[in-house]
């Protein structure tokens, strides 16, 4: 059995607004016993962000700033790298390694459905192993991510509009990647 992100992700992902104070976000993390929050987009054309305890330590504590007077938008990381719930744990870990991140929000299409961390993957692999793998080990993580997101979009429906939407998703992801080069 190939292990997929959806089988071990935490759900729901806890979110915070970009306009929230960092002190309030930190309190929410403490209450929920978590080390990151997904930051909601401000409008339809905006993207999701992420706020981690590492962001707070390096961008607030190390600079001796007061979190009561800072907004989440001032220190969050944005945009986030996303992963599909259909992606394998191997694809996810490769993507995390290449992007040098420890957690990824999980999106089914445009909907936030959870979050996965390197600790989640480590615990699963330690307990159960990788499981048989269909994807090549050396597959580029970006392509693995796009393939997983397209697969997830197609799994929702096979009607012509859904197929066209999945194709457009792949094209837009490739375009964004090429634009960054």
N, C-alpha and C positions, 0 to 999 in steps of 0.2 A: 504494500500500500504506500503510495507516494503521499507524503504529508504536505498539506496545503496551508497557506496563511490562515484561512478561515477556521481551521481546526484548532489553532492555538492563540489567535488574536484575543486581545481584551476588548470587550464590548459592553456597553457603548463607550466610545472615546469621549472623554470629558472635555468640554469646550469652554472657552472664555471669549469675551468680546475684546477687540483691540483697544477700546476706550477704557477698559477696566484698569484700575491702579495695580501696579506690580505687587504691592503689599496684599491686596485682596486675592490676586492670583496665587500668591505663595500660600496664603491661608487655605485656599481651596485645595491646593496640592497636599497640604498637611492633613486636612480633613479627610480627603479621599485616599491618603497614603499612596500617592503617585508622584512620579518625577517629571511629568510633562503635561502640558495642556495643548490642545489644538485650538488655534485662534480662528474664530469665525471671520469670513470675508465681510467687508464693510458694505459692499454693494454687489450688484449682479456682475459687474466687470472686474471685481476684485478676486483675489485668490486666497486660499487658506494659508495660515502660518502656523508656527509651533513655538512654544515657550517651554524651555527646559530649566531644571535646577542649575545646570551648567551655565546657561545664559545669565541667570540671576547671580551666580557666584562670580563669573568673569566680567559681566557688564554692569553690575550694581555693587556688590560687596567689594570687589577688588578696586573699584574706583571710589569707594567710600561715599556712594550716593544713597539717598534716602528713598526706599521703595514706595513710601507713602506719597511721594511727589512725582513718580514716574508712571507713564502709561505703558501697558503691555506692548503697544505698537512701537514704542521707542527701542525696545530691546529684543523683540521676537525675531525669528528667522523666517524669511518669506521669499519666494514661495516654497512650499514643502515638496519633497519628492514623495510621490504616492506609489502604492502597490495595490494590486488587485487581490481580492480574497481567493481567487483561483490560482494564484502564483504558488509555485512550490517553495518550500523553506530554503532550498538551495538557491533558487533564483533570488529570493529575498535577501539571504545572507550575502550573496555576491553583490547585489545592488547596494546594500548597506556598506559593505567594505569599500567599494569603488567611490561611493559618495561621502565616505567618512562620517556616517551618522549612526546613531545607536537605536533609533526607533523610526518607524514609518507609519503614517496614517494609512488606513486601508479604505479604499474607495471602490464601491460597486457602481460603475458609471460615474455620475457626479455626486453620489450620495456617500457621505462619511459613514462607515459601518463599524469601524473599530480602529485599533492601533496595535502594532506588534513591535516588540523590542528585541534587542540582541539577547537579553536574558531569557525571554520566552523561547527563542530558538535554541539557545544553549541547553535549557532544561529539557526541552522536548528531545533533542538529539542525544543528550546524555541518557535519558530514560528509555527512548525507543529506537534510536539510530535515525539515519536519514530516510530509510525506506527506499524501495526501488525508484529510480529516477528516469523519467522519460526525456527530459531536456538535456542537451549536451552540457557537460560540466564547464566547458570553456566558452559557452555562449556569452556574448556581450550583455552585461546586466541591463543596459538601456533597452536592448531588443527583447530581452526576457520580460522586462516590465511592460513594454508595449504589447508583446504577444499575450501576456496574462490579462491585460486590460481589455484587449480585443476579444479574447476568449470569454471573459466575463460578460462583456456586452452581448455577444452572440448567444451565451447561455440563457440570457433573459428572454430572448425571443428570436425567431427565425424569419419574421415577416420582413418584406423588402425595406421598410423604413429602418428597422433595427440593424439590418446588414449594412445599409448605407451609412448609418450613424457610426457603426463600428469601424468601417473603412475610413470615414472622416476623422474619427478619433486617432487612428493610426497615422494618417497623413498629417494631422495637426501636431502630434507628438514628434514626428520626424522633422517637420518644419521648424518647431521650436528648438530642437537639438541642433539642427544645422545652422540656425540663426545665431546660436551661442558660440559657434566655432569661429 
